[in-house]
């Protein structure tokens, strides 16, 4: 493995570069941050969660909060491990909490209608993120192993009371090439039972 004059591997140097970029967005002018971060995410599969968080942190420190949210959202729907997902989700939730707390600290006294609406919107955004966690986590588990019958059934359970969405999930689950016929049969049986319950 190649090392630098200071005994650091390419991997270590890349990690340091990403950390420097994410912590100093206002000082980075000549580098294409988007390309650097995405190359790191593709190249270093053991650091995917860290790199996505650094990427979002870059935009947070630059004051581009919507862009940071876009990065967190993209990360959550693309990672393939629970570890990476948890790291990203927790960082995203912490960012939203900090953002809401900062806005609350800067409210006018007494708060006007615009302040109250903005706070309601921030709280709603945070609650929506938290409510989506089980579904997002299930998506990670299915990306990891699309042949896991129990995760498909867990996904259907997340749509309890929403038969149209549950049907859509069952349709996808029946198209998977399972290792055993019993697994496909289990999906079809659960599908039939759901249809009987909703008649």
C-alpha positions as CSV (number, residue, x, y, z in Angstrom):
1,X,0.0,0.0,0.0
2,X,1.5,3.3,-1.0
3,X,2.3,5.8,1.7
4,X,3.3,9.5,1.8
5,X,6.5,11.0,3.1
6,X,4.9,11.3,6.5
7,X,3.9,7.6,6.5
8,X,0.2,8.1,5.8
9,X,-1.8,5.9,3.4
10,X,-3.8,7.3,0.5
11,X,-6.9,6.4,2.5
12,X,-5.7,8.5,5.5
13,X,-4.8,11.4,3.3
14,X,-8.2,11.3,1.6
15,X,-10.0,11.2,4.9
16,X,-7.9,14.2,6.1
17,X,-8.7,16.1,2.9
18,X,-12.5,15.5,3.3
19,X,-12.3,16.6,7.0
20,X,-10.5,19.8,6.0
21,X,-12.9,20.5,3.3
22,X,-16.0,19.9,5.5
23,X,-14.7,22.1,8.3
24,X,-13.5,25.0,6.1
25,X,-16.1,25.6,3.4
26,X,-15.4,29.3,3.2
27,X,-11.7,28.7,2.5
28,X,-12.1,26.1,-0.2
29,X,-12.2,27.8,-3.7
30,X,-10.2,25.7,-6.1
31,X,-11.5,22.2,-5.3
32,X,-14.6,20.6,-6.7
33,X,-16.0,19.5,-3.4
34,X,-18.9,17.5,-5.0
35,X,-16.5,15.4,-7.1
36,X,-14.0,14.8,-4.2
37,X,-16.7,13.7,-1.8
38,X,-18.5,11.5,-4.2
39,X,-15.2,9.8,-5.3
40,X,-14.4,9.1,-1.7
41,X,-17.8,7.7,-1.1
42,X,-17.4,5.3,-4.1
43,X,-13.8,4.4,-3.4
44,X,-13.8,3.9,0.4
45,X,-16.7,1.6,1.2
46,X,-15.7,1.4,4.9
47,X,-16.1,5.1,5.3
48,X,-19.3,5.8,3.5
49,X,-21.2,7.0,6.5
50,X,-18.4,9.3,7.6
51,X,-17.9,10.8,4.1
52,X,-21.7,11.4,3.6
53,X,-21.8,13.2,7.0
54,X,-18.7,15.2,6.1
55,X,-20.3,16.2,2.8
56,X,-23.4,17.4,4.5
57,X,-21.3,19.2,7.2
58,X,-19.6,21.1,4.4
59,X,-22.9,22.6,3.3
60,X,-24.1,23.2,6.9
61,X,-20.9,25.2,7.7
62,X,-21.4,27.1,4.4
63,X,-24.9,28.0,5.6
64,X,-26.5,26.1,2.7
65,X,-29.0,24.1,4.9
66,X,-31.3,22.9,2.1
67,X,-28.3,21.5,0.2
68,X,-27.2,19.8,3.4
69,X,-30.6,18.2,3.7
70,X,-30.5,17.1,0.1
71,X,-27.2,15.3,0.9
72,X,-28.6,13.6,4.0
73,X,-31.6,12.5,2.0
74,X,-29.5,11.1,-0.9
75,X,-27.3,9.4,1.6
76,X,-30.1,7.7,3.4
77,X,-31.6,6.2,0.3
78,X,-28.2,5.0,-1.1
79,X,-26.3,3.5,1.8
80,X,-26.2,-0.3,2.1
81,X,-25.3,-0.9,5.7
82,X,-27.2,-0.3,8.9
83,X,-24.1,1.2,10.5
84,X,-23.8,3.9,7.7
85,X,-27.5,4.6,7.8
86,X,-27.5,5.0,11.6
87,X,-24.6,7.4,11.4
88,X,-26.2,9.5,8.7
89,X,-29.7,9.5,10.2
90,X,-28.3,10.5,13.7
91,X,-26.3,13.3,12.2
92,X,-29.3,14.5,10.2
93,X,-31.6,14.4,13.2
94,X,-29.0,16.3,15.3
95,X,-28.7,18.9,12.6
96,X,-32.5,19.4,12.5
97,X,-32.6,19.6,16.3
98,X,-29.7,22.2,16.4
99,X,-31.4,24.2,13.6
100,X,-34.7,24.3,15.5
101,X,-33.1,25.2,18.8
102,X,-31.1,28.0,17.2
103,X,-34.3,29.4,15.6
104,X,-36.1,29.2,18.9
105,X,-33.3,31.1,20.6
106,X,-33.6,33.9,17.9
107,X,-37.3,34.4,18.2
108,X,-38.6,37.9,18.5
109,X,-40.4,38.8,21.8
110,X,-43.2,38.2,21.5
111,X,-43.0,35.8,18.6
112,X,-44.9,37.1,15.5
113,X,-47.0,34.9,13.3
114,X,-44.2,34.3,10.8
115,X,-41.9,33.1,13.6
116,X,-44.6,30.7,14.8
117,X,-45.2,29.3,11.3
118,X,-41.5,28.8,10.8
119,X,-41.2,27.0,14.1
120,X,-44.2,24.8,13.3
121,X,-42.6,24.0,9.9
122,X,-39.3,23.1,11.6
123,X,-41.0,20.9,14.1
124,X,-43.1,19.2,11.4
125,X,-39.9,18.5,9.3
126,X,-38.2,16.9,12.3
127,X,-41.3,14.8,13.2
128,X,-41.5,13.7,9.6
129,X,-37.9,12.6,9.6
130,X,-38.4,10.6,12.8
131,X,-41.6,9.0,11.5
132,X,-39.7,7.9,8.3
133,X,-36.9,6.2,10.2
134,X,-38.5,2.6,10.3
135,X,-39.2,2.7,6.5
136,X,-35.8,4.1,5.7
137,X,-34.1,1.5,7.8
138,X,-36.2,-1.3,6.2
139,X,-35.1,0.0,2.8
140,X,-31.4,-0.3,3.8
141,X,-32.0,-3.9,5.0
142,X,-33.7,-4.7,1.7
143,X,-30.9,-3.2,-0.3
144,X,-28.5,-5.3,1.7
145,X,-30.5,-8.5,1.1
146,X,-33.5,-8.2,-1.2
147,X,-34.2,-12.0,-0.7
148,X,-35.1,-11.5,3.0
149,X,-38.7,-12.5,3.2
150,X,-39.1,-11.2,6.8
151,X,-37.9,-7.8,5.8
152,X,-40.4,-7.7,3.0
153,X,-43.2,-8.6,5.5
154,X,-41.9,-6.0,7.9
155,X,-42.1,-3.5,5.1
156,X,-45.8,-4.5,4.5
157,X,-46.5,-4.1,8.2
158,X,-45.2,-0.5,8.1
159,X,-48.1,0.2,5.7
160,X,-50.7,-1.2,8.1
161,X,-54.1,0.3,7.2
162,X,-52.9,1.4,3.7
163,X,-53.9,-1.6,1.5
164,X,-52.9,0.0,-1.8
165,X,-49.3,0.6,-0.6
166,X,-49.2,-2.9,1.0
167,X,-50.3,-4.4,-2.3
168,X,-47.5,-2.6,-4.1
169,X,-45.0,-4.0,-1.7
170,X,-46.4,-7.5,-2.0
171,X,-46.2,-7.2,-5.8
172,X,-42.5,-6.3,-5.6
173,X,-41.9,-9.0,-3.0
174,X,-43.4,-11.7,-5.3
175,X,-41.0,-10.8,-8.1
176,X,-37.9,-11.6,-6.1
177,X,-36.0,-14.8,-6.9
178,X,-35.9,-16.4,-3.4
179,X,-33.5,-19.2,-2.6
180,X,-36.4,-21.5,-1.5
181,X,-39.9,-22.0,-2.9
182,X,-41.2,-21.9,0.7
183,X,-40.1,-18.3,1.0
184,X,-42.1,-17.2,-2.1
185,X,-45.0,-19.3,-0.8
186,X,-44.8,-17.4,2.5
187,X,-45.1,-14.1,0.7
188,X,-48.1,-15.2,-1.4
189,X,-49.8,-16.6,1.7
190,X,-49.4,-13.3,3.6
191,X,-50.5,-11.4,0.5
192,X,-53.7,-13.5,0.3
193,X,-54.4,-13.1,4.1
194,X,-54.0,-9.3,3.8
195,X,-56.5,-9.3,0.9
196,X,-59.0,-11.4,2.9
197,X,-58.7,-9.0,5.9
198,X,-59.5,-6.0,3.6
199,X,-62.6,-7.5,2.0
